Amino acid sequence: MRILEVLQKDTINTELKSTDKKGVIEELIDSISRITGKDSEELVNVIMERERLGSTGIGGGIGIPHGKLKNLESLILGFGLSRKGVDFESMDGRPTHLFFLILTPENSTGLHLKLLSRISRILKNESFKKKLLKATDNNEVYSIIREVDEDF
């Protein structure tokens, strides 16, 4: 599964303003809520429930918040960039700058895991991460991801 199969330019936010975990999730959910027609509060609650089980801040400046939702038609992905960084309770204790938020239908564990795996693999590429950190808008993020998405 390619990232660009599920990432839409409208779900990319290169100017996250929040300084805490819940605020970042609310910002990322905002565009996803508009696209899916789902209540943003419900979507935030799904992600925050998952965060209570353990932080999805995997370290290295990366967070991959995710959750499963009843009555969601297809997997949807959001991307966010926090220039200042956010305390996302990461494993390494460092601020998180890059976020990939994944919402999947409740019964699609396979797709969910494939996408998580692909994102994790691609984010091991340091030059890719550096490019994302310097991106100025959603078109640039989309292009950067397209370059790497085709290579992996």
N, C-alpha and C positions, 0 to 999 in steps of 0.2 A: 504494500500500500504506500503510495506516495503522499507526502504531506499536502501538496497542492490539490489533491483530490478532495480534501476536506477543509482547507484553509481558504477563507474568502478575504479579499482586500478589506471589506467592511468590518472584519473582526480583528484587524490589526490596529494596535494603539501604540504609537511610538512616544507618547508623552504622558505616561502614567504619573499622576500627581500625588497619589496616596502615599502615606508613610507607614502604613501598617498592613498586615495580611488581609484582614477583612475588606479594607478599602480597596486594595489592589483587585481582589476577587470581584468586588462590586463593579469596579471600572471595566474589568474584562467581560463580565456578564452583561453589561449594558447593551453592547451591540449584538451579542448572541441572543438576548431576549427579544430584541426588535426583529431579528431574522427568523427566529423560531416561533415567535408569537407566544412564547411561554412567559409566565410571570417571573420577573427578575428576582423577587424575594425567594420564590421557590427554588430557582436555580442556585442562588447564593447559599441557601440552606443545604442543598445537596452537596455542594463543594465543601462547605464548612464542616458538615458531618464527617466527611472523609478526612479532613484535616485533623479532626479530633482523634482519629485513630493513629495518627502519626503524620508529621509534616511531610509534604511533598517537595520541600526545598531540598534538592539532592546534593547541594554543594556546588562549588565552582561558579557561583553567581546565577545558578539555574533553579527555577521552580517549575514543576509540572503538576499543578493542581488538576484534579480530575474527579469525575463522579458519574454515576449511572442514574438515568431518569426514566420513569415510566412514561409511556406515550410520546417519547421522542422518536421521530421518524427515522432520522439518520444521525450518524456521528457528526459532531461539529467541533471545530478547533478555533481557538482564539490565540492571538499573540500579543504580548505586551512588553514594553521596554521602560524600565525605570532608570533614568540617568543617575539619580542620587543613590539608588539602592534601597532596599526595604528589608527589615528584619522579618524574615519568613521562617524563622526557627529552623534554618538549614542545618544539615548534619555537620558542616564545618564551622558553623557559627558566624560565617561571613555574610554580608549583605547580598541580597538577590537582585539581579538586574534584568534577566531574561525570563519571561514567563510563557509557557505554552499551556493553555487551559483546554482540557478535553472533556466534552460531555458526550456520553454514549447512551444509546437505548439500553434499557435494563437487560435485555437478552442477547447482547452482542459482545460477549467477553472476548472472543477471538479477535475482532476488529480493534477493540480497545487495546489489547496487549500488543498487536502488531504495530499500531501507531505509537504506543509508548516506547516500544523497542526501537523503532526507526528514529524517533526524535532523540532518544538517548544516544544512539549510535552516531548520528550526525553531529550532536553537540560535543562529541569528543574531539572534533576538528577545531583546534584553537583559532585558526585564521577565519573560519566561518563565524565563530562567536565574536571575534574582534570586529568583523564587518557588521554584524547585527548591532553591536553596541554603538557603532558610529552612524547607523542608518538614521535618516532625517524624516522619512515619511513612509506610509504604508506601501507605496509603489516600490520603493527601494528595498524594503524588507521582503516583499514578494519576489523581486528579482534575485536577491541574494539566496533566498530559499530555493528558488527554481534552479539556480546553478548547481547547488549541492544535491538537491532532490533527484536530479537526473543522473548524477555520478554514483549514488549509492544503490 
